[in-house]
């Protein structure tokens, strides 16, 4: 596992990457990463494009704020993912435009917000379910997401944005970017693109050990 200073730097670099691509604006979005003795999480109302490693909050394994600036209001959501999926090392949340727009126009289904239109979506992302709207930081949402943490790589919060988890900050970011770009493609086709045929999906799941 990376040491704390390197993780702080990785969180800042990833925040800048997401901000520069327009996946988060203003002070929206948050990033967390696991440590041996707890985890790090970006401060509440912080701009992901201008994070300072020293300001990132450190919390205990139980979610108790230890050092740094006040943790994001989504702390409970992150905690639930870590507790219910021990393989998770990082959680990201953004307000990515194409994905939020998708929830306003209508998702493919509640179980999978996007149809499997590209091979990398199947290989890297998998099915992302929709969570009905609740206010930001809602404990009810945290409970729902925790219950899904071991079966999917993320969820889509209606009108808010995606929450994605992975085995590193960089991997979670890669999943998020693939999901957002797939949403852009589907919206660009006016949500009319046909899914990959079942045999193509089966081939991908067998060849690349992925799940759809």
Secondary structure as UniProt FT lines:
FT   HELIX           4..20
FT   TURN            21..22
FT   TURN            26..27
FT   STRAND          30..35
FT   TURN            36..37
FT   STRAND          38..41
FT   TURN            44..45
FT   HELIX           48..50
FT   HELIX           53..55
FT   STRAND          57..59
FT   TURN            61..62
FT   STRAND          65..67
FT   TURN            73..74
FT   HELIX           75..84
FT   TURN            86..87
FT   STRAND          90..93
FT   HELIX           97..105
FT   HELIX           119..120
FT   HELIX           121..125
FT   STRAND          129..131
FT   TURN            136..137
FT   HELIX           139..148
FT   TURN            149..151
FT   STRAND          154..157
FT   TURN            158..160
FT   STRAND          161..166
FT   HELIX           169..188
FT   TURN            189..191
FT   HELIX           198..208
//
